[in-house]
Amino acid sequence: MNNQKNFKALLLSRDADAPISADIVELTADDLPQEGDVLVEVAYSGLNYKDGLVLAGKGGLVRNYPHIGGIDLAGRVVESADSNFKAGDEVVLTGWRVGEAWWGGYAQLARVKGDWLLPLPHGFSCQTAMAIGTAGVTAMLGILALEEHGIKPDSGTILVTGATGGVGSVAAMLLVRRGYQVAAVSGKADAEKYLARFGVEEVIAREELAEAIDRPMESARWAGVIDSVGGEMLARVLGQVNYGGSVAAIGNAGGVMVPASIIPFLLRGVNLLGIDSVMQPIPRRQLVWEELAKTLDFDALDAITKTIALEDLSEYGASILKGGVSGRVVVALA
Ligand SMILES: NC(=O)c1ccc[n+]([C@@H]2O[C@H](COP(=O)([O-])OP(=O)(O)OC[C@H]3O[C@@H](n4cnc5c(N)ncnc54)[C@H](OP(=O)(O)O)[C@@H]3O)[C@@H](O)[C@H]2O)c1
């Protein structure tokens, strides 16, 4: 690799409390932070809710500027001092605080740790791996957690909240493919049509479940829940879970404080399962990608994925924070 060759990156800068600025710049490999033993030519990155926060300078996720966001990346190894990888290998990376504490995938070149990389999983291209990205990996982690707590397709209906978002869309799609009956909560006007393409027949308007209520429990309706909304909606649905059912708590798009009652845990033995995708060990990640390869409808994933350029990220980053993005967004770097 010629370390003086220019590559394109979206560089975030911030002076003190001034608003963040995002500029497309030309860098060389020498400009990349030196931590990391593998240089990757990035073909695709993705857009997740957390990327939206980083692009907006919100959430206290980035301490040091200038910074390059992008919590996911897929591409080809250019140089490696890690014996597990060599030049030419195709690799994928999600999480590990890349794009937050470390420079990430919104650049044509990234220097990362070999410990964070997986060989591109069988059956995936760099583009489809990024259409999955952190959102899809986390959706599968949530489904595996429900199944490891005894939920099977004949246990009853699984509720997916934030269902047209990245995590929600992939979760709904995967659950149907695994044989589950799925109900979805969405705030979008076109959600029924959007979700029908995966075979989701029951769509509940967000307003119906948006607020916690005084009663600690309601009629039991859900064998399990994949929740990317948190806040009052999580508190509300906890009171609707069947005896012994489980809720995978994934996200906080609707709020971080959960005004919930303890009663569903005590009287119905409900399980609240915390899901973290960022620091999952490599064997768990390998299992997730194997399950994804077995379960995915790649055509359906393609149909809900939009490909954008680095130049479009500011617009899409702002939109995802307002719940304005349906499905998945990948960023083409090559
Ligand atoms: N635990 C982890 O490791 C992990 C990994 C990935 C993501 N997450 C978290 O999971 C959440 C979803 O991430 P994502 O990338 O899928 O984001 P996303 O694409 O923006 O999806 C979130 C969806 O939630 C719904 N929503 C948004 N604002 C809402 C509100 N105020 N009240 C109720 N519903 C609202 C919207 O769906 P509808 O319009 O269909 O209602 C939106 O599309 C985020 O909080 C993210 O930080 C966590």
Ligand as a Chemical Component Dictionary entry (heavy atoms), coordinates in Angstrom:
data_LIG
# 
_chem_comp.id                   LIG 
_chem_comp.type                 NON-POLYMER 
_chem_comp.pdbx_formal_charge   0 
_chem_comp.three_letter_code    LIG 
# 
loop_
_chem_comp_atom.comp_id 
_chem_comp_atom.atom_id 
_chem_comp_atom.alt_atom_id 
_chem_comp_atom.type_symbol 
_chem_comp_atom.charge 
_chem_comp_atom.model_Cartn_x 
_chem_comp_atom.model_Cartn_y 
_chem_comp_atom.model_Cartn_z 
_chem_comp_atom.pdbx_ordinal 
LIG N1  N1  N 0  -28.401 -2.718 22.064 1  
LIG C1  C1  C 0  -27.670 -2.601 20.971 2  
LIG O1  O1  O 0  -26.569 -3.154 20.846 3  
LIG C2  C2  C 0  -28.234 -1.816 19.836 4  
LIG C3  C3  C 0  -27.840 -2.078 18.511 5  
LIG C4  C4  C 0  -28.486 -1.395 17.463 6  
LIG C5  C5  C 0  -29.430 -0.427 17.756 7  
LIG N2  N2  N 1  -29.720 -0.164 19.061 8  
LIG C6  C6  C 0  -30.736 0.833  19.394 9  
LIG O2  O2  O 0  -31.964 0.376  18.839 10 
LIG C7  C7  C 0  -32.750 1.499  18.447 11 
LIG C8  C8  C 0  -33.123 1.352  16.973 12 
LIG O3  O3  O 0  -31.967 1.457  16.166 13 
LIG P1  P1  P 0  -32.109 1.502  14.581 14 
LIG O4  O4  O 0  -30.737 1.635  14.031 15 
LIG O5  O5  O -1 -33.028 0.428  14.153 16 
LIG O6  O6  O 0  -32.858 2.925  14.422 17 
LIG P2  P2  P 0  -34.039 3.341  13.414 18 
LIG O7  O7  O 0  -33.795 2.734  12.083 19 
LIG O8  O8  O 0  -34.193 4.799  13.534 20 
LIG O9  O9  O 0  -35.332 2.628  14.043 21 
LIG C9  C9  C 0  -35.976 3.113  15.194 22 
LIG C10 C10 C 0  -37.473 3.083  14.948 23 
LIG O10 O10 O 0  -38.131 3.327  16.201 24 
LIG C11 C11 C 0  -39.349 4.015  15.965 25 
LIG N3  N3  N 0  -39.298 5.286  16.724 26 
LIG C12 C12 C 0  -38.507 6.356  16.512 27 
LIG N4  N4  N 0  -38.758 7.329  17.399 28 
LIG C13 C13 C 0  -39.722 6.858  18.208 29 
LIG C14 C14 C 0  -40.418 7.400  19.315 30 
LIG N5  N5  N 0  -40.163 8.634  19.778 31 
LIG N6  N6  N 0  -41.358 6.643  19.905 32 
LIG C15 C15 C 0  -41.625 5.403  19.460 33 
LIG N7  N7  N 0  -41.026 4.829  18.383 34 
LIG C16 C16 C 0  -40.075 5.557  17.777 35 
LIG C17 C17 C 0  -39.423 4.256  14.460 36 
LIG O11 O11 O 0  -40.124 3.143  13.893 37 
LIG P3  P3  P 0  -41.686 3.254  13.471 38 
LIG O12 O12 O 0  -41.796 4.518  12.680 39 
LIG O13 O13 O 0  -41.942 2.020  12.678 40 
LIG O14 O14 O 0  -42.468 3.331  14.754 41 
LIG C18 C18 C 0  -37.980 4.175  14.021 42 
LIG O15 O15 O 0  -37.873 3.877  12.665 43 
LIG C19 C19 C 0  -31.914 2.734  18.765 44 
LIG O16 O16 O 0  -32.272 3.215  20.040 45 
LIG C20 C20 C 0  -30.492 2.197  18.785 46 
LIG O17 O17 O 0  -29.632 2.977  19.548 47 
LIG C21 C21 C 0  -29.147 -0.824 20.086 48 
# 
loop_
_chem_comp_bond.comp_id 
_chem_comp_bond.atom_id_1 
_chem_comp_bond.atom_id_2 
_chem_comp_bond.value_order 
_chem_comp_bond.pdbx_ordinal 
LIG N1  C1  SING 1  
LIG C1  O1  DOUB 2  
LIG C1  C2  SING 3  
LIG C2  C3  SING 4  
LIG C2  C21 DOUB 5  
LIG C3  C4  DOUB 6  
LIG C4  C5  SING 7  
LIG C5  N2  DOUB 8  
LIG N2  C6  SING 9  
LIG N2  C21 SING 10 
LIG C6  O2  SING 11 
LIG C6  C20 SING 12 
LIG O2  C7  SING 13 
LIG C7  C8  SING 14 
LIG C7  C19 SING 15 
LIG C8  O3  SING 16 
LIG O3  P1  SING 17 
LIG P1  O4  DOUB 18 
LIG P1  O5  SING 19 
LIG P1  O6  SING 20 
LIG O6  P2  SING 21 
LIG P2  O7  DOUB 22 
LIG P2  O8  SING 23 
LIG P2  O9  SING 24 
LIG O9  C9  SING 25 
LIG C9  C10 SING 26 
LIG C10 O10 SING 27 
LIG C10 C18 SING 28 
LIG O10 C11 SING 29 
LIG C11 N3  SING 30 
LIG C11 C17 SING 31 
LIG N3  C12 SING 32 
LIG N3  C16 SING 33 
LIG C12 N4  DOUB 34 
LIG N4  C13 SING 35 
LIG C13 C14 SING 36 
LIG C13 C16 DOUB 37 
LIG C14 N5  SING 38 
LIG C14 N6  DOUB 39 
LIG N6  C15 SING 40 
LIG C15 N7  DOUB 41 
LIG N7  C16 SING 42 
LIG C17 O11 SING 43 
LIG C17 C18 SING 44 
LIG O11 P3  SING 45 
LIG P3  O12 DOUB 46 
LIG P3  O13 SING 47 
LIG P3  O14 SING 48 
LIG C18 O15 SING 49 
LIG C19 O16 SING 50 
LIG C19 C20 SING 51 
LIG C20 O17 SING 52 
# 
